[in-house]
């Protein structure tokens, strides 16, 4: 029996025909909550992400944790790079202590950004739950306000995301922008390819991939020195295998002509048997297909053992319909599939027990549980079963946030 799941990611690509001019190139502003009583703790997320911007040459005037409405000034918000992290909803983000940003007119404690100028903003990241939604073939929500008011590129989420996972995402995404100098879209694809193979708890089904990207996705984040000298150049739209090479994970560049056919991987299976693993059997893998752009597809393969999905496998990136590169999961070469044994499986714990355990550990007050999800997987390195509990909460104002626990 073949285990196949198809996950097609719809991403809105709003391309700009001209390169905007940014006046405040040197500034990168970071806003976030840091109050355990309100279940907001974005300090580490902001520290890690801002470090890449500093290294890239941006001026980061500190981290605005639990910011006041005065700190959400038009001058601060209209910066070259803007990052806001907190609890989210369709038209706002709460960053603690009753403050945040919004497009509503009935929240005097929040900064109303409906008329704020963002023409200096190269990149805006809205690290919060459910700040946008796909209606028809267009995204609507908080992110569109930034684009409408002049921002060049906006990244946000359509679903509920836990702060730990989004912190991992933002750290790698910023690295790809600042160190690897990738376009926004290529940085996103590279981040996804890396995280699917580096972290055992993350698959293509994770809400971290339910994003919206608005604006010029084929642009790069310009260094302040380049912008000051009016040296802005449009990034080439050409994509090659070099755009997706990773230093920290084992990869294999495909040397034969293998076309992408949705749901059919016979040629790929033959290639892997010939060059990589003679015992490879596609029937033993869950397959998830991710349509990234008009020219790039990313396919995830995860090994199934004893009816449990494992953290062992690989991804394949197709460019212009051809397989180009295989990326293997972390410690791939240390796993012997013939020696896997089921050494620990907590069958005596019910789903409800896991849900209660996660809620007790969260110890959330002044918010209700909206939904919970349990995933059970097998760690091929330790031969142990692990369980992931995701919980979504909503506070009294309608802002949503999520937690994730691994047991």
Secondary structure, DSSP 8 states (H G I E B T S, - for coil): --EE------------SS----S-TTBEEEEE-EEGGGTEE-HHHHHHHHHHHHHTT-B---EEET--TTTS-HHHHSSSEEEEESEEETTEEE-STT-EEES-SS-TTSEE-TT---TT-SEEEEESTT-EEEETTEEEEHHHHHHHTT-SEEEEESS--BHHHHHHHHHHHHHHHHTS--BHHHHHHHHHHHHHHH-TT--TTSGGG-EEEEE-TT-B---HHHHHTT----------GGGG--SSS-EEE--S--B-BTTB-HHHHHHHHHHT-TT--GGGEEEEEEE-SSSEEEEEEEEEETTEEEEEEEEEEEETTEEEEEEE-TTGGG--GGG-------TTS-HHHHHHHHHHHH---SEEEEEEEEEEEEETTTTEEEEEEEEEEEETTS-EEEEEEE-
